[in-house]
Amino acid sequence: MSKIVSQHLAVDAALSLRILREHVASVYAGHSTAVLAHFGFAAALAAFSYSRLSHPWLLYWLLVLAAVDLYALLAPRWTPDTPMSDSPYWARKYARLVTLVSVATAPAPLFLVSTTDLVMTTVFTVVIIGSWTRAVQARWPLKPAMFGYGIPMMTGLIAALVWHGNALNWFLAAFGTVNLVLTLRAGLQENRRLTESLILRFENEALAARLSEQIAATERASAEKTRFLATASHDLRQPMHAIALFGAALENALHNRPEGENAERLMRAVDTLGASLNTMLDVSRLDAGVVVPEPCDLELDALFRPLNHTFSAQADQKSLQLRIRASGLWVRSDPQLLYRMLSNLVDNALKYTRHGGVTVTALARGDLVWIEVRDTGIGVPPGQLDRIFEEFYQIGNPGRDRSRGLGIGLSIVQRLSQLLDHPVQVRSRPGRGTRFRLLVPMAEASPDSPTDLLLRDLESPVRHRFAVPDLRGRVLLIDDESEIRQAMTVLLRAYSLDIVAVADEAAAVEVLTHPDAQAKPFALLLCDYRLADGVDGLDVGLRLRERFQPDSSLLLITGETAPERLQRVRASGVPVLFKPVSAATLLQAMAELASADPRRLHERNR
């Protein structure tokens, strides 16, 4: 308990020092101007009075006052470089200095107040009170300075007025007394307000600093999470890639045999796990900024057809109705990315709907098209509407039922919404259903739109629908993991493709310089992006192709999901596949490279 009290007192002492420093800075800011104005005013008043009274003591007083003001002007003063711990010293020094000036000024009324020249006395009193009030206000930040400057000077005036007597002087003395009390009282109130405003300012600054620290900590945690997911994803993808390749080879070997059914079940499980990993990859790629929209004029009905084909079986399996209504509308968007947004919304709607169904419609509203995905599912409680776009957040799934996904689909929708500038609106009623609305720019119908080409392979994976590539040469694989080299060798040889698998660049150079390389050239170089000891597979592949096989194709395969690495791969322009790679995807990519059609491979990898 005593430790907590000590810490609290330490905090209060530090805050008091900061406040005192601000007050000292405030009074010293106008110190020179105030001293010069004080002396100039005193000299003018003395000259005016001397012309009427010819009192020789005025000259002696003026000399004393000049000496005091000169001392106040030339005395060492506080500067912004002064340590905060010295603030009490400078506050006391300033209070003593202005008290000295006030004490030196106090005798003046004894010479200037008169019982015979009432006009001059009245003018002198009013001028003194007015200038004194302004001067005291400048010392309000420091109470000792305010009292030290205010009381001696005004006391001298009041005493002189009372001493000389008569009704007018007594009235002026009473007036000066009231002004003294009210001015000092107002000064105390203003000092308190100034102090409170400084406390509030420093507290706000402290809150802002803590908020900045929390934001920085959150950003660090987010970056660490991204790095962790990227590392974990890579480490998971490596064995998954080998499993996918071995499983594909096994499935091919057991085709039309009773054991083939188990191999198909195995590959379905592998595909499901691969889809989960690819969902996390989508988040990394969007955060990395490597996904660049390529908008075009798009016929929505051409987008809706593959959407219906993809999800009709899922809806039938749950005895739900899936209605995707033709609209005849055209929009301006990226077909691949808009399809991904809609497929994530439909998939999410089907997962959270037990009865009824899901409806997809498009309505023209001004220069926009509203694409709506409605369901009759469980709905979203009002307090959770903002959270549904968070990663891994799922409503009513505390047990993390795998059949309901990872909780990343809507997070990807939000990222794509920002990327495409297609705002997403959501309304929901618990127990009644949810409606998501995308606001997409309308476009005019265009007979030259490449919609059919861009949407050709959206509705289902390429698995079981591929052509064996005609490479007209051998394949050189560089991968530092022996299991993947073996699995790739078994798979490609099952499709009568000649492959040589090596672990590093040195072994690849040895193969490429062997006499057989001239007689049996390599048509394709497959390279893992991350090789042993941190070697960059992209650099290795580019060096080998430039040195030995300038006409050969280069295809990267990687389990990397780190944003900065994804950006580098995209910048290189080299086609890349992400582990785990299915046999169909691999062979399809190889076939597209062999036929010199990189466009479709580029679309597949977006």
C-alpha positions, 0 to 999 in steps of 0.5 A: 500500500505504501508503495502505491501511495509513494508512486501516486505522490511521485506522479503528483509531484511530477505533474506539479512541476510541469504545471509550475514550469508552464506558469513560469514560462508564461510570466517570463514571456512578457517580462521585458515588455512589462518592465519597460512599460512600467518604467515608461509609464512611471517616467511619464507620470512623474514628468506630468506631476512634476510640471504641476507640483515641482516636488524635488523628491519625484526626481530622486524616486524616479532615479531609484525606480529606474535602478530597480527596473534596470536590475529587473531587466538585466537580471538572469532569467528563466529560458526554455532550456532550464531543467524542469527541476529548477522551476521552483527556484525561478518562480521564487526569483520572479516573485521576489523581483516583481515584489521589489519593483512594486515596493519601489513604486509604492512611495510614489503616491505620497508625493503625487496625492494632493488635497489641493489639486483634486483633478490631478489626484483623481487622474493619478488614482484612476491611471494607477489603478488601471495600469496596476490591474493590467499588470497584476493580470499578467502575474495571475499564473504565479500566485506569489508574484501576483500578491507580491506585485499587487499588494505593496503598490496598491497599499501605498496608494490607499495609504496615501489617499487616507493620509491626505484625507478629505471626502474625495480621497477617502472615496478613492481609497475605498474604491482602490480597496475594493478593486484590490480585493476583487482583482486578487480574488479574480486572480486566484480564480483565474490561477485555478482555472489555468492550473486545471486547464494545464492538468487537463492538457497534460492528462490528455497528452498522457492519454494520447501517449498511452493510446499511441503506445497501445496502437503501436503495441497493437500494430506490433502484435498484428505484425507478429501475428502476420509473421506467425501465421506466415511461418506456421502456414509455410511449415504446414504447407510443406508436408501438405504439399508432399501429401497432396502429391503422394495422394494424387499419385496413389489415386492415379495408381488405384484408379478403377480399383476398389481401393481407389475409393479410399484414395478419393476420400483421402484427396477430398480431405487434403483438398479441404485442408488445402482450401483452409490454408488458401483462405489464410493465404488470401488474407496475407496476399490482400494485406501485402497489396499484391492483389491488383484489381483489373476492372472491366465491363462485366455482365452480372448474369455471366458471373451468377451462372458459375456462382449457381453451379458452385453452390447448388450442390451445397444447398441441395445437401442442406435441403435449402433453396438457392435462388440466383436471379438473372438481372440483365445488368452490367457492372464495372469491376474485376470479375475474379475478385467480385466473384470471390466476394460473392462466393464468400457471401453465399458460402457464409449464408449457406453455412448459417442457414438451417431452413429456407434458403439464400437469394442473390439479386441485382437491382439498378439504383441510379448509377449503382447496382445493388447486389444483394445476398439474403438468407433466412439464417440465424441472423446477427445480434445488433451488438455483433454486426461490426465484429462479423468482419473480424478474422476468425470471429464466428457467431454461435460456434464456440466449439469451432465446428470445422464444417462452418469454416475458419471465420475468415470469409467475411474478413476477405470480403471486407478487404476486397470491398476496400480494394475494389471500392465496393462498399458493403452494407449489412442488415440482420434480424436475429432468427430471421436472417441477414442481408448483405448488399454490395454497391457496384458501379453500373456499366453499359453493355459491351459486346467486346467484354472478355467476361467468358474468358475471365470466368471460364474456370470459376465454378469448380476446381480443375481437379480431374479436368486437366490435360497432361502437358506437352512439354517437349523436354524435361523438367528440372525440379529444385527443392531442398526437401527430399519428400517433395522431390520424391513425391513430385518425381513419382507424380510426374512420371506417372503421367510420362513426364521426364523429371530430374529433381535436385536439392540446390543450385550447385546440383542443378548446375551439375545437371545442366552442364552434363552432356545429356543436357544438350541431347535432352534439353529441359523445357521447364524449371520448377523451383521452390521459393525458399531453399535451404539456408535461406537461399532465394529460389527465385534468384536461383531460377532466374540465374539458371535460366539466364545462364543455361536455358534462356528459352525454358519456362520458370515456375515457382512453387512456394509455401510462403505467405509473408506479405513482403515476399509475396510482393517480391514474387509478384514484382518478378512476373514469374508464375507462382503456385502456392503449396499445397498444389494439387496434381490437377493445378500443377499439370494445368499450370505446366500445360499453360506454360507449355502452350505459351498462354501465361494469361490463364495462369496469371488469372488462376494465381490471383 
